[in-house]
Amino acid sequence: MTKAKGLLIVFEGTDGTGKSTQLNLLAQVLEKKGIDVVSSFEPTNGVYGQKIRALYSNRKETSREDELELFLADRKEHVENLIAPALASGKVVLLDRYYLSTIAYQGAAGLDPADILARNTFAPEPDLALLFHAPIETGVTRITENRGDTLNDFEKEDYLRKVQIQFEEMDLPCIKRIDANRSIEKIHQDVLRLVFTLPGMK
Ligand code: TMP
């Protein structure tokens, strides 16, 4: 495959919908085909990402505006250091969360979704945003039982219902919706179909 510019594919949706599993499965397929893949995630492990993680156990400490600023600062660093250079060198970049998450999560927290989108214009637009949808209860069960984890402040059930409504109301040209309430293999086949119909992929 030859491409002048890389491709940006992002995995989005509420927590516990299997995004990370599907990202890894796609990365393996692309790598086997000899495609240069870079996988990453947000929040990152950079300085701002670490500050965001510190909020997980006590979100009340910060205002919603300051919280948004942290997600934006983390993304700016991510774009400059990893995303933009990888795309410029023709790589396929796979991201576990990106600015659709900011619109949905910070939108659900009371900020204006249109304003959040407008403040993300520095971030390259995805060629494809795979938006995973599953009942909130299923996601919460996956987090608490399978991952053996407790819910952090971003994962509380009532909040996630509001986040899901934000995702449902989003209407961006890059979005393809995926029913994530099915087997890993069936979802994987959908992901492959959507990725391999992108211009520039074969
Ligand atoms: P994760 O690392 O398990 O995906 O968790 C990240 C959490 O941060 C997740 O609950 C969603 C939330 N989040 C936001 O609220 N805004 C954002 O912009 C991003 C990228 C994540």
Boltz pocket constraint, residues with backbone or C-beta under 6 A from the ligand:
constraints:
  - pocket:
      binder: B
      contacts: [[A, 15], [A, 42], [A, 43], [A, 71], [A, 96], [A, 97], [A, 98], [A, 99], [A, 101], [A, 102], [A, 103], [A, 105], [A, 106], [A, 154], [A, 155]]
      max_distance: 6.0
